Amino acid sequence: MTLTISTVIPTYNGAKTLARAIDSALSQSIQSRVIVVDDGSTDDTTAVLRKYGSRISVIRQQNAGTGSARTAGTRAADTDLIAYLDADDAWHPGKLERQIGVFVDSEVGLASSAAQWIDQSGEVIRVSRPALSGHVTRELFLRNPIVTSSVVVRRAFIERLSTLFRSDLFPVEDWELWIRLSAICKVCVSPEVLVDYHVVGTSGSRTRGPEDFRRLYQRMFEQLGAEPGLRSLIAADAKKIRANVHFMVAYMYYEEGSSRDFLKEITRSVAMAPHSHSWAHTLPMLLLPRSARERLRRLMARLRRPRGASPVTRNATGRNPDTIRR
């Protein structure tokens, strides 16, 4: 049986990068129905979309946020599988073909891949190669290795959720949805790099402070704890989850250069759950100043960049404030 696929691309004032995303979807070896959701853009997005004619479907709505736009695209899809792609990211050739095989297992409801992070100059600054598979809800409580622009979901599972991307949780509404979805299906996260993920200083995670994110994480887990299928798991892992919130906030203080607050949050995280603490991430932060760690990360990105990866477009303006994922 051949599975049909839709690709949902939300965009808000993304005219300068939108064509790159659409082209990467249309050029896949496996064709999909491309659905672009224009979230009330006021730039030249309409002109960009007009050039594609009947090759794409366009939904227009008043500005309501990326989560709302993704939800609208998801609801409009009538295919077996639904793929997500942000307007400022791009897929590598053959991306969908490399992923579709995992859906032979009828219990798999979400597949994602690794990505390479690209800065405003076009340099690859990070290559993330997570690997995760099976029933992984408890793992997702502690980290989100899923890059939204790499995700393909099975419609039969995601349509069982009454609420999809919760805009009030921006910019972690995708993570929250993956957790809820993982409670009813298997997840497959591949270490193969299939996505160019573009990062700029105005992305959602960079326009909010550490304490904003603390409140956001706490609210997210409060909402998840109210879900009947997750309540007992959240309760069982409550200490680990609270410790991990301290760790994530500590990381943000580290990125800001706030050493005192970083050490305070790391200490709380370790004291609360020393055995599950992410020492592999903490030790480099304790031993290296941020500038040295960033140079090391860029070096590792060059070494880990996949052979034959698609060339990076260097004139991209980058990510909009309303589109952020991991």
N, C-alpha and C positions, 0 to 999 in steps of 0.2 A: 504494500500500500504506500502510495506517495503522499507525504505530508505537505500541506499547503502552508505558506508563511506570509505574514504581514510584517512590515517594518514601520514602527511608530517613531516619528521624529518631531518632538516638541520644539518650538522656536519662539523666541521673543527678541526682536530687534537683532536678529542674527544674520542679516543679509550678507555680511562680509565673509562668513564661513559656511553658510548654509549649502551652497552649491557643492562644496567639497564633501559634505556629509551625504547629500543626495546622490552624487555621482558614485561614491564608494558603495552605496546600497544598490544602485541600478546596475553596476558593473559586476556584481557577484555572479559566480558560475551557477548558483541556484537562484532563480528569480523569485522575488517577493512583491506583494502589493505594498507600495510605499505610501504611507499615510503621513502627511505633514500637518501638524496642528499649530496654526498661527495663533499665539496667545496674545492677540491685540497689539501686534507690532506697529510701530509708527515710522519705521525706516523704509528701505527699499525692498523689504521682504516680498511684497506682492509682485514686484517686477521680476525678482529672481524666480519665483514660483511659476509665473506665467510662461517662462521659457520652456518649461517641461511639459506643458500641455497635458494630454491625456495619460502620459507616462506615470503620473502621480495623482493621488487623491488629496484634496486639501480641505481641512476643517478650519473654520475661523470662529474665534470666540473672543469675548471681552477679556482683558488681562485678568487672570486669576491665579497665575503661578504655574511653575513647571509641573507640579503634582497633578493639578487639575487638567493640564493639557495632556499629560501622559494617560490619565484616566479616560479622557474623551477619546483618544486614539485607540486605547485598549477596547473600549466599549464598541467602537466602530468596526473593529476587526472581526471578520467572520471566518478566519482560517484556523487550521489545527494548531499552529504555532504563532507566537507573536514575539518579534525581536524589537529591542529598544536601541535607539541611536540618538545621541545629542547633536544639536545643530553645529557644534564646534568641534566634534570629534570625527574620526573616520575609521572605517573598517579596512583591514588588509584584504587583498584579493583571496577569494576562497574561504572567507571567514564562515559563512553559513554552511558551506559544504563540510567543513571540518567539524562543525558542531552537531549537525542533524543526526548523526549516527547514534548518539547517546539516547535518543528518543525511541529507539527500538524497544528499550525497557519501558513498558507502559506506566511504571511507577515514577519515572523521572518527570518532574514538573518544571524544573529550572536548570538551565545550563549556562555557564559563563566561562570566560577565558581570562588569561593574563593580558596585561596592557603595558605599553611603554608611555611614561609621562614625558611631555614635551613642553618646554618653557616658551616664552614669547619670542625668543631669538631663533627658535626651531631646534634647539639642542635637546637631545634625549637626556633627561636628568635622573630618571629612575626607571627601572624595569622590575615589575612585580610579577612573581611567578607562584601564586598560591596553588595549592592542590587540596581538594576536599571533595568527598563524595559520600552519598548515602543519606541517612537521616541525621542531619547535622544541626538541628535547632540549638542545642546547648553550646555548640562551638560558635554559632552566630551571635549568641548573647554577648560574647567577649570580643569579637572582632568582626569586621565586615570586609571580607576579601573580594567582594563582588563589585566589579566595575559595571555600572548600569549600562553603558554603551556596548558591553559584551553580552548582555543577557538575552536569552531566548526562553520564553515560558510556554508551557502547554496550556492552551485556552481552557480545556476541560477542567483544569485545576484552578486557575486564577479566577474563573467566573464563579467559583464556589465562594469567593470572598465577597461579602456585602459591600465592604469599603475597600477601595484600592489605595492609591497614593494620597496620604493625608497631608494636605497642604499646610496645616498648622504645625507640622513637624519639620518643615523645610529648615535646613537642607539634609535631614536624615530620614525623610519620608520613604526613600527607597529601601534603606536598611531595615526599617520597621516592617515594610511589606515583605521583604525576603524572609524575615523571621516568621511571620504569620504563614507564608506560603510553605515554608519548610516543615511546618507542623503537619501538613497533609500530603506531602510528597517527598520523593528523593531529590537531592540537589547534586549537581556535578560541576565542580569548578576545575577547569583544566589549566595547567601551567603553560600552555602554548600561547605565545603572544600574538593576538589577532586584532588588536585595537590600538590606535593612536589616541591618547587621552591628553587634551590640551589644557594647560593650567596657566592662569594669570592671577595677579594680585587682587582682582576684584571679585573672585569667586566667592560663593556663599560662606565657605569655611574661613575666609580671610576678612570678612566684613563684620564678624561677630567676635566678641572676646571670650576668653576661657570660661568666665562665670556665666555668660549667656549659654554656652554649650553645656555647662553643668546642669542648668535648669532644663535645657532641652532633652538631654539624656535621661534625666530623672522623670520628666513627663512621659517620654517614650516608654520607659519600662513600667511606669504606673499604668499606662494604657494597655500594654501587652499583658500585664498582670491581671487585667480584668477580662481577658479572653479565656473562655472556659477551657480550651484545649492547651493553654499555656500556663494557667494559674499555678499548677503544682510544680512545673519545671522552674518557673520564676522563683517561687518560694524556696525550692531546694537549692538554687544557685544564688540566692540573694546576696550572700556575703561576697562571693566572687564578682558579682555584677557591680556592687558598690565599690569594691576595690578597683575594678577596671575603670569605673568612672573617674576615680582619683587619678589613675594612670593616664587616661586620655586628656584630662585637664592639665596634668603635669607636663605632658608632651607639648601642649599649646603654650604653656608658660615658657618652656624651653625654647620653642620657636620664636617667642617674643623677646627672649633674652632676660627674662625675669627669674634669675637664679634662686632667689630666696623662696618665691612661691613654687617654683619647680621642685626644690628639695622638700618643701613642706608636703606637697601632694604625693610625691614619690614615697616619702616616709609613711604616709597614711596608707597608701596602697599596699606596700610591703607588709606593714604591721597587720593589716586586715586579712590578707591572703598570701602569705609568703610562698607557699608551695605552688600556687598557680600563677605567680607573678611572671610577667614577660621580661625576664632578665636579659634575653638576647637583644631587646630594644633598649632596656634601661642602662646597661653597662656602657655602651658607646656614648650615651648622653652624659653619664657621670664622668667618663674619662676624657671626652673630647669637647672642646668648645664648638659652638654651632657651625662656625665657618669651616673648621677642619672636618667636621662630620659631613657637611654639605659637599666639600671637595671629594671626600671618600665615596659618597653616594653617587656622585657624577661619574667617577672613575669606574665604579662597579657597574653603572648603567651602560657605559661604553663596552665593557667586557661581556655583559650579559645580553646585549642587544642581539636579537635573532638574526642569523644570516638570511639575506634576501628580504629583509623587512622593507615595507613600502617606504619610499622616500618621504621625508618630512617637508611639508610646505612651509617655507620660511616667511611668507608675507601674511600669515594668518594673524588676525588681531586678537584672537583668544576668546576666552569664555566670558559669557554674560553673568552679571551678578545673580541671576535667577536660575542658574544651571550648575549644580555641584553634586558630584558623587565621588565615591572612592574608586 
